[in-house]
Amino acid sequence: MKKHTLICLLLSFTVFSFQASAQEKVPVRLFGQIRTESQLSYSFFAGPDAADFSTSINGFGSGILDIFGMRTSLDIINIGTDKFYLSLGAGLAVNKYRLTKNLVFSNPTQNSLSWMVDPDTSHNYVNSFFGYGKSKIITTSFYFPADINIAIGKSFLVTAGGFLDINLTARYKMKYLEGENKVKEIIRTPEFRNFNPSTAKFGVNFSIFNKKIGYGLSASYCLTPFFKSGMGPDIHEARISASYTMKNLRELIREKKK
């Protein structure tokens, strides 16, 4: 119900904005801001089963300071003034969830997923920052945000809205030592699909951006569970970022031409 309400609100606001644009000549601009979250962003899980899927920053590749973990989008359409406008965008998200507990999964039927801490004591996951071992979920998806943007004074821009996330890939990587042997197991996308992950997800966004320093803070929460409801652990994706940046596409093009 929540996701349907969110969709209706976003569609209603979009339709209203287009009508207002047509009737009152509200400015409509194409290709505006490039919004990026990376370097200092952290993805984690929330929900009833989140304790089993707790994440950690204790390891390279956890998403923190990782150039391969990011979420970026381009404002395709902006409707409104520089002080107040609706932006509709599209982009790409790569999220990494380094699990504190080293989980193993089993899929006895197509409608259920079981999980437990790896019971094999011969698997040494090497609990150190640059250690070989890790257990990590990695997802890649198309990302479509719709945000209301409000300028506060000359320095701040506050945005709030929702997004649609369409999953492209999802895999689970386990790396550990077995004696002196390095072992890597990867559950790739075709097999991971059997674990009932949600492929279309809806969520909410919030950010505050300081134009003077060129950085901001952002947060997001996925209303749709990571696994399909009733067919796996009840967990929802969440993300916080202290490296939220915005750059105007047209200004970047002008700078390159100079």
Legacy VTK file of the C-alpha trace (Angstrom):
# vtk DataFile Version 3.0
C-alpha trace
ASCII
DATASET POLYDATA
POINTS 258 float
0.000 0.000 0.000
2.829 2.400 0.833
4.497 2.030 -2.540
1.195 2.475 -4.376
0.516 5.646 -2.388
3.993 6.948 -3.233
3.503 6.252 -6.932
0.123 7.999 -6.948
1.552 11.057 -5.185
4.488 11.323 -7.567
2.316 10.858 -10.640
-0.232 13.367 -9.366
2.440 15.957 -8.669
4.046 15.352 -12.070
0.733 15.738 -13.898
-0.107 18.849 -11.879
3.302 20.336 -12.654
2.925 19.719 -16.376
-0.551 21.253 -16.332
0.741 24.266 -14.444
3.598 24.560 -16.924
1.190 24.589 -19.848
-1.287 27.029 -18.292
1.044 29.422 -16.472
4.197 28.981 -18.547
6.219 27.554 -15.680
9.777 26.979 -16.963
10.606 23.474 -18.158
14.303 22.683 -18.565
16.015 19.583 -19.892
19.188 17.958 -18.593
20.001 19.710 -15.331
21.993 18.469 -12.345
24.177 15.379 -12.139
23.707 13.987 -8.616
26.309 11.597 -7.226
26.744 9.657 -3.996
30.074 7.846 -3.615
33.326 7.607 -1.628
31.734 8.293 1.757
28.437 6.467 1.303
27.286 3.486 3.337
24.573 0.999 2.402
22.923 -1.169 5.053
19.728 -3.076 5.876
16.801 -2.276 8.158
13.789 -4.341 9.170
12.835 -7.303 11.390
15.661 -9.561 10.126
18.273 -6.815 9.810
20.246 -8.129 12.819
21.224 -11.222 10.819
22.161 -9.011 7.860
24.073 -6.357 9.792
26.781 -4.714 7.692
30.279 -3.555 8.504
32.794 -0.979 7.295
35.635 -3.161 8.597
37.038 -4.118 5.245
38.059 -2.639 1.929
35.195 -2.955 -0.540
32.456 -2.374 2.024
31.209 0.655 0.080
33.067 3.206 2.204
35.888 4.836 0.224
35.122 2.478 -2.648
35.012 4.089 -6.090
33.058 1.109 -7.429
30.179 1.633 -5.010
28.051 4.605 -6.049
24.669 5.983 -7.012
24.424 8.675 -9.671
21.650 10.197 -11.759
20.961 12.999 -14.215
17.951 15.314 -13.912
16.265 14.707 -17.280
13.414 17.193 -16.762
13.142 20.132 -14.340
9.763 21.811 -13.942
9.648 25.100 -12.045
11.875 27.968 -11.059
15.404 27.948 -9.643
13.882 28.383 -6.168
11.310 25.588 -6.368
11.116 22.820 -8.948
10.329 19.194 -9.626
13.110 17.070 -11.103
12.682 13.737 -12.860
15.895 11.811 -13.397
17.530 8.549 -14.407
20.755 6.921 -13.373
22.657 3.904 -12.118
23.226 2.500 -8.626
25.868 0.041 -7.413
25.345 -0.932 -3.771
27.607 -3.128 -1.655
26.595 -4.763 1.609
29.543 -6.295 3.474
27.918 -8.601 6.031
29.209 -8.804 9.586
28.000 -12.389 9.813
29.188 -14.837 7.173
25.895 -16.246 5.960
25.091 -19.241 3.793
21.772 -19.613 1.980
19.582 -22.541 1.035
16.549 -22.517 -1.193
14.539 -25.701 -0.447
11.535 -24.480 -2.427
10.916 -21.628 -4.859
8.777 -19.855 -2.262
11.201 -19.790 0.652
14.782 -18.907 1.486
16.696 -20.081 4.553
19.880 -18.539 5.902
22.363 -19.223 8.702
25.864 -18.340 9.808
28.363 -20.518 7.959
28.628 -23.602 10.209
31.907 -24.806 8.670
34.604 -23.892 11.214
37.362 -24.599 8.671
36.351 -21.440 6.764
38.524 -18.573 7.991
37.007 -15.261 6.858
40.022 -13.286 8.179
38.446 -10.478 10.181
40.845 -7.654 9.283
40.559 -4.602 7.011
42.765 -5.938 4.218
42.167 -9.604 5.019
41.231 -12.001 2.253
37.868 -13.038 3.687
34.501 -11.391 3.199
30.789 -12.031 2.704
29.183 -9.413 0.499
25.981 -8.773 -1.453
26.487 -6.596 -4.543
23.630 -5.159 -6.597
23.470 -3.074 -9.773
20.288 -1.322 -10.843
18.720 1.419 -12.925
17.609 4.266 -10.683
14.812 6.746 -11.452
14.400 9.563 -8.868
11.600 12.134 -8.698
12.406 14.976 -6.283
10.963 18.258 -5.098
13.820 20.782 -4.828
13.707 23.891 -2.643
16.464 26.528 -2.547
17.051 28.027 0.911
18.941 31.297 0.645
21.942 31.362 -1.661
23.767 28.419 -0.134
21.459 25.474 0.402
19.280 23.223 -1.736
16.965 20.738 0.005
15.429 17.868 -1.946
12.879 15.232 -1.006
11.013 12.686 -3.074
10.868 9.092 -4.189
12.539 6.713 -6.583
12.021 3.576 -8.622
14.841 1.032 -8.635
14.991 -1.687 -11.331
17.504 -4.384 -10.434
19.895 -5.546 -13.163
22.281 -7.829 -11.277
22.564 -9.233 -7.761
25.249 -11.586 -6.498
26.675 -12.903 -3.266
30.433 -13.230 -2.838
32.163 -15.298 -0.158
35.944 -15.343 0.247
37.746 -17.280 2.956
40.878 -19.267 3.761
40.711 -23.023 4.115
44.027 -23.818 5.679
46.473 -21.974 3.411
44.179 -22.184 0.376
42.228 -19.158 -0.815
38.630 -20.000 -1.669
36.157 -17.767 -3.505
32.504 -18.683 -3.958
30.149 -16.488 -5.988
26.396 -16.929 -6.284
25.839 -15.107 -9.563
22.712 -13.348 -10.784
20.939 -16.300 -12.495
21.188 -18.415 -9.333
20.580 -15.480 -6.984
17.273 -14.865 -8.784
16.094 -18.168 -7.279
16.434 -16.562 -3.838
13.385 -14.348 -4.547
14.978 -10.871 -4.588
12.659 -8.005 -5.504
13.516 -6.666 -8.952
11.323 -3.517 -8.918
11.560 -1.440 -5.737
10.208 1.901 -4.549
11.773 4.163 -1.958
12.155 7.686 -0.588
15.059 10.162 -0.817
16.195 13.188 1.154
19.250 15.405 0.707
20.669 18.777 1.674
23.361 20.342 -0.493
25.648 23.274 0.287
26.491 25.167 -2.900
29.476 26.997 -1.374
31.437 23.907 -0.338
30.075 21.734 -3.163
29.024 18.840 -0.924
26.014 17.674 1.002
24.313 14.920 2.972
21.767 12.457 1.659
19.733 9.482 2.832
17.383 6.987 1.252
15.160 4.130 2.363
13.597 1.440 0.194
9.935 0.802 1.008
9.955 -2.443 -0.970
11.744 -5.296 0.855
15.010 -6.601 -0.603
13.500 -10.092 -0.851
9.911 -10.600 -1.962
7.468 -10.351 0.936
7.008 -13.673 2.712
9.559 -15.420 0.499
12.772 -14.619 2.356
14.266 -12.496 5.155
12.348 -9.292 5.881
14.967 -6.605 5.223
14.872 -3.192 3.530
17.746 -1.308 1.923
18.907 2.003 3.387
21.735 4.351 2.479
23.441 7.405 3.947
26.036 9.545 2.220
28.313 12.384 3.291
29.677 12.871 -0.217
26.561 14.005 -2.024
27.566 16.232 -4.957
25.659 18.099 -7.674
27.099 19.452 -10.919
25.168 21.150 -13.685
25.513 19.254 -16.954
25.389 22.371 -19.146
28.033 24.118 -17.057
30.324 21.090 -17.335
29.896 21.086 -21.108
30.725 24.810 -21.276
33.873 24.307 -19.175
35.108 21.558 -21.476
34.593 23.758 -24.530
36.750 26.534 -23.100
LINES 1 259
258 0 1 2 3 4 5 6 7 8 9 10 11 12 13 14 15 16 17 18 19 20 21 22 23 24 25 26 27 28 29 30 31 32 33 34 35 36 37 38 39 40 41 42 43 44 45 46 47 48 49 50 51 52 53 54 55 56 57 58 59 60 61 62 63 64 65 66 67 68 69 70 71 72 73 74 75 76 77 78 79 80 81 82 83 84 85 86 87 88 89 90 91 92 93 94 95 96 97 98 99 100 101 102 103 104 105 106 107 108 109 110 111 112 113 114 115 116 117 118 119 120 121 122 123 124 125 126 127 128 129 130 131 132 133 134 135 136 137 138 139 140 141 142 143 144 145 146 147 148 149 150 151 152 153 154 155 156 157 158 159 160 161 162 163 164 165 166 167 168 169 170 171 172 173 174 175 176 177 178 179 180 181 182 183 184 185 186 187 188 189 190 191 192 193 194 195 196 197 198 199 200 201 202 203 204 205 206 207 208 209 210 211 212 213 214 215 216 217 218 219 220 221 222 223 224 225 226 227 228 229 230 231 232 233 234 235 236 237 238 239 240 241 242 243 244 245 246 247 248 249 250 251 252 253 254 255 256 257
